[in-house]
Amino acid sequence: MFPDYTFCRERFKKYGLELSENAYEKLKIYCDFLIEYNNCVNLTAITDPVEILYKHFIDSILLAEHGEISGDISLIDVGTGAGFPSVPLKIFLPGIKITLLDSINKRIEFLKKLCNKLEIEAEFIHGRAEDISQMTEYREKFDVSCARAVANLSVLSELCIPFVSVGGRFIAMKGPSEDISAAASAIEKLGGIVSRETNYSLENENRRIIQIKKISHTPTKYPRNSSQIKKKSL
């Protein structure tokens, strides 16, 4: 059972976040539906409601602060999975426009049902990032692209930077051990530059958010196809 409003509000306050009752109700619906749906489709290994509160919801929403997200920006969540971080962000910041991209259609179907339950507007795309970002309607069309994934920063940058318009940002949610310098060449080739790194702690687990500013157009040859990306990082 999802924790009560008072419990959740105090946990949010601990991280400098204000949780409204309306947002709480949506997060409760989200948690309950995620656990229920996870019995049929593998969406998350985290199924304890308190852990979902911290490791999925609060962690996602902290991107608003540490990733400097606000207003009515357009955001594409690459490899969104069960909707993290973009759907909790949309609950917390209703004005943002979110696009949910995932290569597995079962996840996209879950997200459609979830957003319907939450009465949230979103665009849903089933496909691989390296293919979708070559499409005119999505290439360099977003203020922000984000990813919360285990792939190294070079790979994530190649998949995510092409979606971002010049002047926009790619935001990677990573662990503290990520070697940013190893991705410097790839980021430069893709038209980006590391603009900010933020380290923070979530329940004694270290986190890092890396912001990459898009300063020039991404060459049309990027991203490469999936086999090339797997074979060798930029």
Secondary structure as UniProt FT lines:
FT   HELIX           5..14
FT   TURN            15..16
FT   HELIX           21..38
FT   TURN            39..40
FT   HELIX           49..51
FT   HELIX           52..58
FT   HELIX           59..66
FT   TURN            67..68
FT   TURN            71..72
FT   STRAND          74..78
FT   TURN            81..85
FT   HELIX           86..92
FT   TURN            94..95
FT   STRAND          97..102
FT   HELIX           105..118
FT   STRAND          123..126
FT   HELIX           129..132
FT   TURN            133..134
FT   TURN            136..140
FT   STRAND          142..147
FT   HELIX           153..160
FT   HELIX           161..163
FT   STRAND          164..174
FT   TURN            176..177
FT   HELIX           180..183
FT   HELIX           184..189
FT   TURN            190..191
FT   STRAND          192..202
FT   TURN            203..204
FT   STRAND          205..214
FT   TURN            220..221
FT   HELIX           226..231
//
